[in-house]
Amino acid sequence: DAGHTGGLSSIAGVILGRFGSGDGWCGTSHGVLQCVDGYLNELNANLSVIHFNWGLHDIDPHIYRTHISHSQYYANMEKLYLTFKRAAPAATVVFQTTTPVPPSYTRGRDNKDVIAINDVAKTLFGPTGKYTDVIINDLYQHIVDVCHNDPESTCYPDSCDCPHVQDDGVHFSPAGRRFNALMVASTIAPLS
């Protein structure tokens, strides 16, 4: 979701092909489960790497007027993963952590919720998760680290924003989108 609405548009032609930004119409992780089969059918499941994330839409109950509990998020991410593996059993799957919510953002999302769903996802994916074959691209931490390189943003995301990277609420600046694209590309390039 976050990747679709801003971060990955910089590399949509390379990674997402004609699916581009998706325009967020899949909504929450309940919605993406309805969308994923159509995407996979269009691709004929000819995939060697699947890099995915869903989270920012799930933690904002105001966007879709629904609340996704942690147990529902876990179940939805597991169903999504199993759908990917059925469609492309040989593909390497990469889960990207959900990106930070800056403290100035006050429209229904909070960074503590991001941390919580990232923790839920890590019980499912990665070296200590249920599905250890899934690689974690910790974009949350990559963004925090790059923001901490700016002396004025060392308090990000706890008590200050990082406007050079994230300049529109939860959305990223042009530099932030490029950084996100590089982090995704550097994760998947060695795998494909």
Disulfide bonds with the S-S distance in Angstrom:
Cys26-Cys35 2.13
Cys147-Cys162 2.16
Cys155-Cys160 1.97
